[in-house]
Every structure is written in structure tokens, then in C-alpha cells.
């Protein structure tokens, strides 16, 4: 199953109601066959602009992120269900990509700059882009261009 991250902005609520909203959200993910990996509270903050959702204007919100795994066919159902919840102001579901594996290049990085492969490639590219200089062995006894 692919990994997803749900970014939620909830309206300002007392703590016990906030807990019930998070429980509802988590249970809906679990009911759709998902697995919750991580739940993170990002805190309450002022929104960057006024947001009108469900007929109410919001200026502050509580931010949460939930990392979960589920089947891709269930994402549309989750979006629709979260869209009907009046306590959720904004909801975004992002697919998490696997991080690229970077090979260890400590030995190459410890070399002096002139011996590194990436620096040598830069030098070669610079040599290719150099303009040709005047050939002094052209048979002329003077430089035809102004110095």
C-alpha cells in the first residue's frame, strides 16, 4: 500500500471536542482499511487569510498531520468524507514518495577540489565553451583587431 500524508486544518475547538474530531478522522481511515503510521499536532495558529468553510468565516485553525497507508482507490472516499465534516476547514492528502538512496561519497568529498569528479566535469565543460584566441602564426605581421 502506498503511503500518504493528510494535512488537516481544524476550526478552533475545546480540547475534548478536538480529540473527538481526530478520533473520527482516524477511525474513518481505519474503516477504509488504512494503517496510521504517525499523528502530529502542529499547533494552533492564525490562518494566512480568512477562510470560509461550511458557511462560517475562520481566522484561526489547529493544524494536524496524519501519515497513513491505504489503497489508492480509497483516497477519493476519504476526501469526500472529510469534506462533509463541519469541524475540518481544510484537508489535503499528499502521496509520500520513497526517499532516494544516496550513496556515501565521503572518500570523494575528502579529495582536494582539483581531483573530484564533479569539479573535473566543470573544468571540461568550461574548456569546451572557451572562445578561440587570435592565432599569432597567421602570417600577418600585425594584430588585425584593436587591442
C-alpha positions in Angstrom: 0.0 0.0 0.0 1.3 3.5 -0.8 2.0 6.0 1.9 0.0 9.2 2.2 0.0 12.3 4.4 -3.2 14.0 5.4 -2.8 17.7 6.3 -5.7 19.0 8.3 -6.7 22.4 9.5 -9.4 22.2 12.1 -11.6 25.0 13.5 -10.8 26.3 17.0 -12.3 23.8 19.4 -12.0 23.0 23.1 -9.7 20.1 23.8 -12.3 17.4 24.3 -14.0 18.3 21.0 -10.7 18.4 19.2 -9.9 14.9 20.4 -13.3 13.6 19.1 -12.6 15.2 15.7 -9.2 13.5 15.5 -10.7 10.2 16.6 -13.4 10.5 13.9 -10.8 11.2 11.3 -8.5 8.3 12.4 -11.5 5.9 12.6 -12.5 6.8 9.0 -9.0 6.0 7.8 -9.0 2.7 9.7 -12.5 1.8 8.5 -11.3 2.2 4.9 -8.6 -0.4 5.5 -5.8 2.1 6.2 -2.9 1.9 8.7 -2.0 5.1 10.6 1.8 5.5 10.9 2.1 8.9 12.6 -0.1 11.6 14.0 1.4 15.0 14.7 -0.1 18.2 16.2 1.3 21.3 14.6 -0.4 23.6 17.0 -3.0 26.4 16.7 -2.1 29.4 14.5 -3.7 32.3 12.7 -4.6 31.4 9.2 -2.8 33.4 6.4 -6.1 34.7 5.2 -9.8 34.4 6.1 -11.2 31.0 5.1 -14.9 30.5 4.6 -15.9 26.9 5.0 -19.4 25.4 5.8 -20.9 28.9 5.9 -18.5 30.2 8.7 -15.5 32.5 8.3 -12.4 31.2 10.1 -9.4 33.3 11.1 -7.6 30.7 13.3 -7.1 27.0 13.0 -5.5 24.0 14.6 -3.1 22.1 12.3 -2.6 18.3 12.3 -0.7 15.9 10.0 -1.5 12.2 9.8 0.8 9.8 8.0 -1.1 6.6 6.9 -1.0 3.8 4.3 -4.1 2.9 2.3 -5.2 1.6 -1.1 -5.3 4.4 -3.8 -8.9 3.6 -4.5 -9.9 4.7 -1.0 -8.5 8.3 -1.3 -11.5 9.7 -3.1 -13.8 8.3 -0.4 -11.7 9.8 2.4 -11.6 13.2 0.7 -15.4 13.2 0.3 -15.9 12.1 3.9 -13.5 14.8 5.3 -15.2 17.4 3.1 -18.6 16.7 4.8 -17.1 17.1 8.3 -18.0 20.6 9.6 -15.1 20.7 12.0 -12.5 20.4 9.2 -11.6 23.7 7.5 -9.0 22.4 5.0 -7.8 18.9 4.1 -5.1 17.9 1.7 -3.9 14.4 1.0 -0.4 14.0 -0.4 1.3 10.9 -1.7 4.6 10.3 0.1 7.5 9.4 -2.3 10.2 7.0 -1.2 13.4 8.9 -0.4 16.2 8.4 -2.8 19.1 6.4 -1.6 22.2 8.5 -1.7 25.5 6.5 -1.9 28.1 7.5 0.5 30.7 9.7 -1.2 32.8 10.7 1.8 36.0 9.4 0.2 35.4 11.6 -2.9 34.4 14.6 -0.8 37.6 14.4 1.1 39.8 14.7 -2.0 41.2 18.1 -2.9 38.8 20.0 -5.3 41.0 19.5 -8.4 40.7 15.7 -8.1 37.0 15.5 -7.5 34.9 14.1 -10.5 32.3 16.8 -10.4 34.9 19.6 -10.4 36.8 17.9 -13.3 33.5 17.8 -15.2 33.0 21.5 -14.6 36.5 22.2 -15.9 35.9 20.1 -19.0 32.6 22.0 -19.7 34.4 25.3 -19.3 37.1 24.3 -21.8 34.5 23.4 -24.4 32.9 26.8 -24.1 36.0 28.9 -24.4 36.3 31.2 -27.4 39.3 30.7 -29.7 42.0 33.2 -29.4 43.8 35.0 -32.2 46.4 32.8 -33.9 49.6 34.8 -33.9 51.1 32.5 -36.6 48.6 33.6 -39.2 51.2 35.2 -41.5 50.2 38.8 -40.6 52.9 40.9 -39.0 50.3 42.8 -37.0 47.3 42.1 -34.9 44.3 42.9 -37.1 42.0 43.8 -34.3 42.3 46.7 -31.9 43.9 45.9 -28.5 
